[in-house]
Amino acid sequence: MEETRDPETVRDDDGSAENGEFQEETPEPVSTADPHSGSSGEEADQWKEKYIRLLADFDNYRKRMGREQEDSRRFANESLLKSFLPILDNLERALFHFEKVDSPSPEVKALVEGVKLTEKQFLELLEKNHVTRIPARGEVFDPNVHEAMGFSSSVDHKEGTIVDVYQQGYMLQGRLLRPSLVTVAQKKEEETGS
């Protein structure tokens, strides 16, 4: 037969009855500290320091991932835009050579207008996608955005100034998309008579 207990007669381990209520004993906190390593306060400080470092590491990781996601969003179309640049170069070369034609026929003039409109649309497309031209001709040579293809002796230009541009360079939101290929002015050596 199962024995039923009346809450009025519950007794503690020592056998004394309580006033009819259950009293739960609260256990003593268990110390995981090594008794030979020092006080548990030092260990708590060590755990707190580890926790703070872990939070800082996680915060840095979260920020870094956010920056990387933002960069990949901003520069996602970089390779596509870069592949358009040779087409734009060819349009500009065609326009350059059309300008050298003396008294072109009406058909050639219409063709030139079409090429100019196409070039304009390309430039607008690049501008919408935050692609900007790198200033080159007449500027001081900057190895970060210009690539020297050669040097030219010149009395008309200061040394280190860009004299000619072979290929226009472009930036994408402050990042180099393609450097400008240029010729740089060099001091003209004075001839010595002998």
TORKOL-4160 file (C-alpha; in steps of 0.2 Angstrom, whole numbers, padded with zeros to 4 digits, m for minus):
194
<pt num="1" X="0000" Y="0000" Z="0000"/>
<pt num="2" X="0006" Y="0017" Z="m0004"/>
<pt num="3" X="0009" Y="0029" Z="0010"/>
<pt num="4" X="0002" Y="0046" Z="0008"/>
<pt num="5" X="0009" Y="0061" Z="0017"/>
<pt num="6" X="0000" Y="0074" Z="0025"/>
<pt num="7" X="0008" Y="0092" Z="0022"/>
<pt num="8" X="0004" Y="0096" Z="0040"/>
<pt num="9" X="0016" Y="0082" Z="0046"/>
<pt num="10" X="0031" Y="0085" Z="0035"/>
<pt num="11" X="0046" Y="0084" Z="0044"/>
<pt num="12" X="0064" Y="0090" Z="0041"/>
<pt num="13" X="0079" Y="0079" Z="0040"/>
<pt num="14" X="0082" Y="0081" Z="0058"/>
<pt num="15" X="0064" Y="0075" Z="0062"/>
<pt num="16" X="0056" Y="0091" Z="0068"/>
<pt num="17" X="0040" Y="0096" Z="0060"/>
<pt num="18" X="0038" Y="0113" Z="0052"/>
<pt num="19" X="0022" Y="0123" Z="0052"/>
<pt num="20" X="0013" Y="0113" Z="0039"/>
<pt num="21" X="0024" Y="0121" Z="0025"/>
<pt num="22" X="0037" Y="0113" Z="0013"/>
<pt num="23" X="0053" Y="0122" Z="0015"/>
<pt num="24" X="0065" Y="0119" Z="0002"/>
<pt num="25" X="0083" Y="0120" Z="0007"/>
<pt num="26" X="0094" Y="0132" Z="m0004"/>
<pt num="27" X="0110" Y="0123" Z="m0008"/>
<pt num="28" X="0127" Y="0131" Z="m0004"/>
<pt num="29" X="0135" Y="0138" Z="m0020"/>
<pt num="30" X="0147" Y="0126" Z="m0027"/>
<pt num="31" X="0165" Y="0132" Z="m0030"/>
<pt num="32" X="0173" Y="0126" Z="m0046"/>
<pt num="33" X="0189" Y="0135" Z="m0041"/>
<pt num="34" X="0205" Y="0125" Z="m0037"/>
<pt num="35" X="0208" Y="0127" Z="m0019"/>
<pt num="36" X="0227" Y="0129" Z="m0022"/>
<pt num="37" X="0225" Y="0142" Z="m0036"/>
<pt num="38" X="0219" Y="0157" Z="m0025"/>
<pt num="39" X="0203" Y="0165" Z="m0022"/>
<pt num="40" X="0187" Y="0163" Z="m0032"/>
<pt num="41" X="0187" Y="0182" Z="m0034"/>
<pt num="42" X="0202" Y="0181" Z="m0045"/>
<pt num="43" X="0195" Y="0167" Z="m0056"/>
<pt num="44" X="0179" Y="0177" Z="m0058"/>
<pt num="45" X="0189" Y="0192" Z="m0064"/>
<pt num="46" X="0198" Y="0181" Z="m0076"/>
<pt num="47" X="0182" Y="0174" Z="m0083"/>
<pt num="48" X="0175" Y="0192" Z="m0084"/>
<pt num="49" X="0190" Y="0198" Z="m0094"/>
<pt num="50" X="0188" Y="0183" Z="m0106"/>
<pt num="51" X="0170" Y="0187" Z="m0108"/>
<pt num="52" X="0174" Y="0206" Z="m0112"/>
<pt num="53" X="0187" Y="0201" Z="m0124"/>
<pt num="54" X="0176" Y="0188" Z="m0132"/>
<pt num="55" X="0162" Y="0202" Z="m0134"/>
<pt num="56" X="0175" Y="0214" Z="m0141"/>
<pt num="57" X="0181" Y="0201" Z="m0154"/>
<pt num="58" X="0163" Y="0197" Z="m0159"/>
<pt num="59" X="0160" Y="0216" Z="m0161"/>
<pt num="60" X="0175" Y="0218" Z="m0172"/>
<pt num="61" X="0170" Y="0203" Z="m0182"/>
<pt num="62" X="0153" Y="0210" Z="m0185"/>
<pt num="63" X="0159" Y="0227" Z="m0190"/>
<pt num="64" X="0172" Y="0219" Z="m0202"/>
<pt num="65" X="0158" Y="0208" Z="m0210"/>
<pt num="66" X="0147" Y="0223" Z="m0212"/>
<pt num="67" X="0161" Y="0232" Z="m0221"/>
<pt num="68" X="0165" Y="0218" Z="m0232"/>
<pt num="69" X="0147" Y="0216" Z="m0237"/>
<pt num="70" X="0146" Y="0234" Z="m0240"/>
<pt num="71" X="0161" Y="0234" Z="m0251"/>
<pt num="72" X="0155" Y="0219" Z="m0261"/>
<pt num="73" X="0139" Y="0228" Z="m0264"/>
<pt num="74" X="0147" Y="0244" Z="m0269"/>
<pt num="75" X="0160" Y="0235" Z="m0281"/>
<pt num="76" X="0149" Y="0220" Z="m0287"/>
<pt num="77" X="0149" Y="0227" Z="m0305"/>
<pt num="78" X="0167" Y="0231" Z="m0305"/>
<pt num="79" X="0172" Y="0218" Z="m0318"/>
<pt num="80" X="0157" Y="0222" Z="m0329"/>
<pt num="81" X="0161" Y="0240" Z="m0329"/>
<pt num="82" X="0179" Y="0237" Z="m0332"/>
<pt num="83" X="0175" Y="0226" Z="m0348"/>
<pt num="84" X="0165" Y="0241" Z="m0355"/>
<pt num="85" X="0181" Y="0252" Z="m0355"/>
<pt num="86" X="0189" Y="0246" Z="m0371"/>
<pt num="87" X="0173" Y="0249" Z="m0380"/>
<pt num="88" X="0173" Y="0267" Z="m0374"/>
<pt num="89" X="0191" Y="0268" Z="m0379"/>
<pt num="90" X="0187" Y="0262" Z="m0397"/>
<pt num="91" X="0173" Y="0275" Z="m0398"/>
<pt num="92" X="0185" Y="0289" Z="m0393"/>
<pt num="93" X="0198" Y="0283" Z="m0406"/>
<pt num="94" X="0185" Y="0283" Z="m0419"/>
<pt num="95" X="0180" Y="0301" Z="m0415"/>
<pt num="96" X="0198" Y="0307" Z="m0414"/>
<pt num="97" X="0201" Y="0300" Z="m0432"/>
<pt num="98" X="0185" Y="0307" Z="m0438"/>
<pt num="99" X="0191" Y="0324" Z="m0433"/>
<pt num="100" X="0205" Y="0323" Z="m0445"/>
<pt num="101" X="0194" Y="0320" Z="m0460"/>
<pt num="102" X="0193" Y="0335" Z="m0471"/>
<pt num="103" X="0176" Y="0340" Z="m0477"/>
<pt num="104" X="0167" Y="0324" Z="m0473"/>
<pt num="105" X="0152" Y="0319" Z="m0483"/>
<pt num="106" X="0134" Y="0320" Z="m0475"/>
<pt num="107" X="0134" Y="0301" Z="m0472"/>
<pt num="108" X="0151" Y="0302" Z="m0462"/>
<pt num="109" X="0144" Y="0317" Z="m0452"/>
<pt num="110" X="0129" Y="0307" Z="m0448"/>
<pt num="111" X="0140" Y="0292" Z="m0443"/>
<pt num="112" X="0151" Y="0304" Z="m0432"/>
<pt num="113" X="0135" Y="0311" Z="m0423"/>
<pt num="114" X="0129" Y="0293" Z="m0420"/>
<pt num="115" X="0146" Y="0288" Z="m0412"/>
<pt num="116" X="0146" Y="0304" Z="m0402"/>
<pt num="117" X="0129" Y="0300" Z="m0395"/>
<pt num="118" X="0135" Y="0282" Z="m0391"/>
<pt num="119" X="0150" Y="0289" Z="m0382"/>
<pt num="120" X="0139" Y="0301" Z="m0372"/>
<pt num="121" X="0128" Y="0286" Z="m0367"/>
<pt num="122" X="0143" Y="0276" Z="m0361"/>
<pt num="123" X="0149" Y="0290" Z="m0351"/>
<pt num="124" X="0132" Y="0293" Z="m0343"/>
<pt num="125" X="0131" Y="0274" Z="m0339"/>
<pt num="126" X="0148" Y="0275" Z="m0331"/>
<pt num="127" X="0143" Y="0291" Z="m0321"/>
<pt num="128" X="0127" Y="0282" Z="m0314"/>
<pt num="129" X="0138" Y="0268" Z="m0308"/>
<pt num="130" X="0150" Y="0280" Z="m0300"/>
<pt num="131" X="0164" Y="0278" Z="m0312"/>
<pt num="132" X="0175" Y="0294" Z="m0315"/>
<pt num="133" X="0189" Y="0298" Z="m0326"/>
<pt num="134" X="0206" Y="0301" Z="m0319"/>
<pt num="135" X="0213" Y="0318" Z="m0324"/>
<pt num="136" X="0229" Y="0315" Z="m0333"/>
<pt num="137" X="0235" Y="0328" Z="m0347"/>
<pt num="138" X="0244" Y="0343" Z="m0339"/>
<pt num="139" X="0243" Y="0335" Z="m0322"/>
<pt num="140" X="0257" Y="0330" Z="m0311"/>
<pt num="141" X="0262" Y="0312" Z="m0313"/>
<pt num="142" X="0254" Y="0301" Z="m0298"/>
<pt num="143" X="0260" Y="0283" Z="m0298"/>
<pt num="144" X="0245" Y="0278" Z="m0289"/>
<pt num="145" X="0233" Y="0282" Z="m0303"/>
<pt num="146" X="0245" Y="0284" Z="m0318"/>
<pt num="147" X="0256" Y="0272" Z="m0327"/>
<pt num="148" X="0271" Y="0279" Z="m0336"/>
<pt num="149" X="0273" Y="0272" Z="m0354"/>
<pt num="150" X="0288" Y="0283" Z="m0358"/>
<pt num="151" X="0296" Y="0300" Z="m0355"/>
<pt num="152" X="0297" Y="0315" Z="m0366"/>
<pt num="153" X="0310" Y="0329" Z="m0366"/>
<pt num="154" X="0300" Y="0346" Z="m0366"/>
<pt num="155" X="0304" Y="0364" Z="m0363"/>
<pt num="156" X="0285" Y="0368" Z="m0363"/>
<pt num="157" X="0281" Y="0357" Z="m0348"/>
<pt num="158" X="0287" Y="0356" Z="m0330"/>
<pt num="159" X="0296" Y="0340" Z="m0326"/>
<pt num="160" X="0285" Y="0326" Z="m0320"/>
<pt num="161" X="0270" Y="0333" Z="m0329"/>
<pt num="162" X="0259" Y="0322" Z="m0340"/>
<pt num="163" X="0262" Y="0327" Z="m0358"/>
<pt num="164" X="0251" Y="0313" Z="m0367"/>
<pt num="165" X="0238" Y="0300" Z="m0363"/>
<pt num="166" X="0238" Y="0284" Z="m0372"/>
<pt num="167" X="0224" Y="0276" Z="m0362"/>
<pt num="168" X="0211" Y="0285" Z="m0351"/>
<pt num="169" X="0211" Y="0279" Z="m0333"/>
<pt num="170" X="0195" Y="0277" Z="m0322"/>
<pt num="171" X="0191" Y="0276" Z="m0304"/>
<pt num="172" X="0176" Y="0267" Z="m0296"/>
<pt num="173" X="0170" Y="0275" Z="m0280"/>
<pt num="174" X="0188" Y="0280" Z="m0275"/>
<pt num="175" X="0195" Y="0263" Z="m0280"/>
<pt num="176" X="0207" Y="0262" Z="m0295"/>
<pt num="177" X="0197" Y="0253" Z="m0309"/>
<pt num="178" X="0211" Y="0256" Z="m0323"/>
<pt num="179" X="0226" Y="0267" Z="m0322"/>
<pt num="180" X="0230" Y="0280" Z="m0335"/>
<pt num="181" X="0244" Y="0276" Z="m0348"/>
<pt num="182" X="0254" Y="0291" Z="m0350"/>
<pt num="183" X="0270" Y="0300" Z="m0356"/>
<pt num="184" X="0278" Y="0311" Z="m0343"/>
<pt num="185" X="0288" Y="0326" Z="m0346"/>
<pt num="186" X="0307" Y="0326" Z="m0342"/>
<pt num="187" X="0319" Y="0340" Z="m0341"/>
<pt num="188" X="0327" Y="0343" Z="m0358"/>
<pt num="189" X="0346" Y="0341" Z="m0357"/>
<pt num="190" X="0355" Y="0356" Z="m0362"/>
<pt num="191" X="0366" Y="0354" Z="m0377"/>
<pt num="192" X="0385" Y="0357" Z="m0373"/>
<pt num="193" X="0395" Y="0364" Z="m0387"/>
<pt num="194" X="0413" Y="0358" Z="m0389"/>
